[in-house]
Amino acid sequence: MTQLRVVIADDHAVVRSGLRLILGSQPDIEIVGEAATGEEAIRQARSLRPDMILLDIAMPGLNGLEAARAIRQEAPEVRIVVLTMYDDEAYLREFLQLGAAAYVLKEAADTELLAAIRAVQRGEPFIYPSLTRQLIDLYLKQAQPPLPVDNHEAELSPRETEVLRLVALGLTGQQIAGRLLISASTVETHRAHVMEKLGLRGRAQLVRYALSKGLLQDENPHP
């Protein structure tokens, strides 16, 4: 029996343990490595050359989007299965453009993850069913609805821009506060100011704006 070699990349140890339990029930799946950061995910993909990597989006250091971009460049044969809590259209579009093979929501991992893995094994893409409508819409639309005109963009302070970037990367208010050495309430104030100044409505528009401005590009060289 040919073994499917898999790396699990998620910053929560309890999530990695749960995924091990799910995948461990399959006699043809072998977990060959684990990663808690984007950098570790890249190193594991590069050194272990697994068949597949399960990749979270919100991780310390390089996020899942940045890690996926590097993995596609350095180990293009490794198939990427995105396993995330985010059902944002912007993230779905970006990962598909990067060549991810599957996009699965964590809330359904116990029922959908194995189906996604088997589909990818067969050479088929897998999108979590609730996101299928969004995927269809991406291709039916002639163009994305325009973002609000950013005529106030120059008013963003460097700190507001950094908060915008970190929120778009999926960090929580507490995580941003810890990284920037400010309080969580100050983070929320900056986020509210950004949304008001740019006329953004909701997280999906915030993510799209950050992507359109190149704010989610790699912040550090790949290891």
C-alpha positions as CSV (number, residue, x, y, z in Angstrom):
1,M,0.0,0.0,0.0
2,T,1.4,3.4,-1.0
3,Q,1.7,5.7,1.9
4,L,0.4,9.3,1.6
5,R,3.0,11.5,3.4
6,V,1.4,14.5,5.1
7,V,2.7,17.5,7.0
8,I,0.4,19.3,9.4
9,A,1.0,23.1,9.8
10,D,-1.1,24.8,12.5
11,D,0.0,27.0,15.4
12,H,-2.3,25.3,17.9
13,A,-1.0,22.0,19.3
14,V,-4.5,20.8,20.2
15,V,-5.6,21.2,16.5
16,R,-2.5,19.3,15.3
17,S,-3.4,16.5,17.8
18,G,-7.0,16.4,16.6
19,L,-5.8,16.2,13.0
20,R,-3.5,13.4,13.9
21,L,-6.4,11.5,15.3
22,I,-8.5,12.0,12.2
23,L,-5.7,11.0,9.8
24,G,-4.4,8.3,12.0
25,S,-7.5,6.3,11.3
26,Q,-6.4,5.8,7.7
27,P,-3.9,3.0,7.2
28,D,-2.4,4.7,4.1
29,I,-1.7,8.1,5.6
30,E,1.5,8.8,7.4
31,I,2.1,12.1,9.3
32,V,5.8,12.8,8.6
33,G,6.0,16.3,10.2
34,E,4.4,19.1,12.0
35,A,4.8,22.9,11.9
36,A,3.6,25.7,14.2
37,T,4.7,28.7,12.1
38,G,4.8,29.6,8.4
39,E,8.6,29.4,8.4
40,E,8.5,25.9,9.8
41,A,5.9,24.8,7.2
42,I,8.2,26.0,4.4
43,R,11.2,24.2,5.9
44,Q,9.2,21.0,6.3
45,A,7.9,21.1,2.8
46,R,11.4,21.8,1.4
47,S,13.2,19.1,3.5
48,L,10.7,16.3,3.8
49,R,9.0,16.7,0.4
50,P,5.7,15.3,1.6
51,D,2.9,14.5,-0.8
52,M,0.6,17.0,0.9
53,I,0.6,19.8,3.5
54,L,-2.3,20.8,5.6
55,L,-1.9,24.6,6.0
56,D,-3.6,27.0,8.4
57,I,-3.8,30.7,7.4
58,A,-3.3,32.5,10.7
59,M,0.1,31.5,12.0
60,P,3.0,33.4,13.8
61,G,5.7,34.8,11.6
62,L,4.8,34.1,8.0
63,N,1.1,33.5,7.6
64,G,-0.4,30.6,5.5
65,L,-0.7,32.7,2.4
66,E,3.0,33.7,2.4
67,A,4.0,30.1,3.3
68,A,1.9,28.7,0.4
69,R,3.5,31.2,-2.0
70,A,7.0,30.0,-0.9
71,I,6.0,26.3,-1.0
72,R,4.7,26.6,-4.5
73,Q,8.1,28.1,-5.5
74,E,10.4,25.8,-3.6
75,A,8.5,22.5,-3.5
76,P,5.8,22.8,-6.3
77,E,5.1,19.0,-6.2
78,V,3.7,19.3,-2.6
79,R,-0.1,19.6,-2.8
80,I,-1.5,22.3,-0.5
81,V,-4.7,21.7,1.5
82,V,-5.8,24.9,3.2
83,L,-7.5,24.2,6.6
84,T,-8.9,27.4,8.1
85,M,-11.6,29.1,10.1
86,Y,-11.9,31.8,7.4
87,D,-14.5,31.6,4.7
88,D,-13.6,35.0,3.2
89,E,-13.9,35.2,-0.6
90,A,-10.6,37.1,-0.8
91,Y,-8.7,34.3,0.9
92,L,-10.3,31.7,-1.2
93,R,-9.4,33.5,-4.4
94,E,-5.8,34.1,-3.4
95,F,-5.2,30.5,-2.5
96,L,-6.8,29.2,-5.7
97,Q,-4.6,31.6,-7.7
98,L,-1.6,30.2,-5.8
99,G,-2.6,26.7,-6.9
100,A,-3.9,25.3,-3.6
101,A,-5.6,21.9,-4.2
102,A,-8.3,22.2,-1.5
103,Y,-9.9,24.7,0.9
104,V,-11.6,23.3,4.0
105,L,-13.1,25.0,7.0
106,K,-11.9,23.8,10.4
107,E,-15.5,23.6,11.7
108,A,-16.1,20.8,9.2
109,A,-12.7,19.1,9.4
110,D,-14.1,16.0,11.2
111,T,-16.4,15.3,8.3
112,E,-14.9,17.0,5.2
113,L,-11.1,16.7,5.7
114,L,-10.7,13.1,4.6
115,A,-13.0,13.8,1.6
116,A,-10.8,16.7,0.6
117,I,-7.6,14.6,0.9
118,R,-9.1,11.8,-1.1
119,A,-10.2,14.2,-3.8
120,V,-6.7,15.7,-4.0
121,Q,-5.2,12.2,-4.2
122,R,-7.4,11.7,-7.3
123,G,-6.1,14.9,-8.8
124,E,-9.4,16.7,-8.2
125,P,-9.8,20.1,-6.4
126,F,-11.9,20.3,-3.3
127,I,-13.8,23.4,-2.0
128,Y,-15.8,23.1,1.1
129,P,-19.5,23.0,-0.1
130,S,-20.6,26.2,1.6
131,L,-17.9,28.1,-0.4
132,T,-18.9,26.6,-3.7
133,R,-21.3,29.5,-4.3
134,Q,-18.6,32.0,-3.8
135,L,-16.3,30.2,-6.2
136,I,-19.0,30.2,-8.9
137,D,-19.5,33.9,-8.3
138,L,-15.8,34.6,-8.8
139,Y,-16.0,33.3,-12.3
140,L,-19.4,34.7,-13.2
141,K,-18.6,38.2,-12.2
142,Q,-17.1,40.3,-15.0
143,A,-15.3,42.3,-12.3
144,Q,-15.2,42.5,-8.5
145,P,-17.5,45.2,-7.1
146,P,-15.2,48.3,-6.7
147,L,-13.8,49.0,-3.3
148,P,-14.6,52.3,-1.8
149,V,-12.4,55.1,-3.2
150,D,-9.4,55.4,-1.0
151,N,-9.1,59.2,-1.2
152,H,-8.3,59.3,2.5
153,E,-5.5,56.7,2.2
154,A,-2.8,59.3,2.9
155,E,-4.4,59.9,6.3
156,L,-3.5,56.4,7.6
157,S,-0.7,56.6,10.1
158,P,2.1,53.9,10.0
159,R,0.6,52.3,13.1
160,E,-2.9,52.2,11.5
161,T,-1.4,50.7,8.3
162,E,0.3,48.0,10.4
163,V,-2.9,47.2,12.3
164,L,-4.8,47.0,9.0
165,R,-2.2,44.5,7.7
166,L,-2.2,42.3,10.8
167,V,-6.0,42.2,10.9
168,A,-6.1,41.2,7.2
169,L,-3.5,38.5,8.0
170,G,-6.0,37.0,10.5
171,L,-4.4,37.9,13.8
172,T,-6.7,38.5,16.7
173,G,-6.8,41.8,18.6
174,Q,-4.8,40.2,21.5
175,Q,-2.2,38.9,19.1
176,I,-1.8,42.2,17.4
177,A,-1.6,43.9,20.8
178,G,1.2,41.6,21.8
179,R,3.1,42.0,18.6
180,L,2.9,45.9,18.6
181,L,3.2,46.2,22.4
182,I,-0.1,48.1,22.8
183,S,-3.4,47.4,24.4
184,A,-6.2,45.4,22.8
185,S,-8.5,48.4,23.1
186,T,-5.9,50.6,21.3
187,V,-5.8,47.9,18.5
188,E,-9.6,48.1,18.2
189,T,-9.5,51.9,18.1
190,H,-7.0,51.8,15.2
191,R,-9.0,49.2,13.4
192,A,-12.2,51.3,13.7
193,H,-10.3,54.4,12.4
194,V,-9.0,52.5,9.4
195,M,-12.5,51.2,8.5
196,E,-13.9,54.7,8.8
197,K,-11.2,56.5,6.9
198,L,-11.2,54.0,4.0
199,G,-15.0,53.6,4.0
200,L,-14.6,49.8,4.4
201,R,-17.6,47.7,5.4
202,G,-16.8,44.3,6.9
203,R,-13.8,42.1,7.1
204,A,-14.0,40.8,3.5
205,Q,-13.5,44.3,2.1
206,L,-10.7,44.9,4.6
207,V,-8.9,41.8,3.3
208,R,-9.5,42.7,-0.3
209,Y,-8.1,46.2,0.3
210,A,-5.0,44.9,2.0
211,L,-4.4,42.5,-0.9
212,S,-4.9,45.2,-3.5
213,K,-2.3,47.4,-1.8
214,G,0.3,44.6,-1.5
215,L,0.2,44.8,2.3
216,L,0.2,41.0,2.6
217,Q,3.5,40.4,0.8
218,D,6.3,38.6,2.6
219,E,7.6,40.7,5.4
220,N,10.8,38.6,5.9
221,P,13.0,36.6,3.5
222,H,12.1,32.9,3.3
223,P,14.4,30.8,5.4
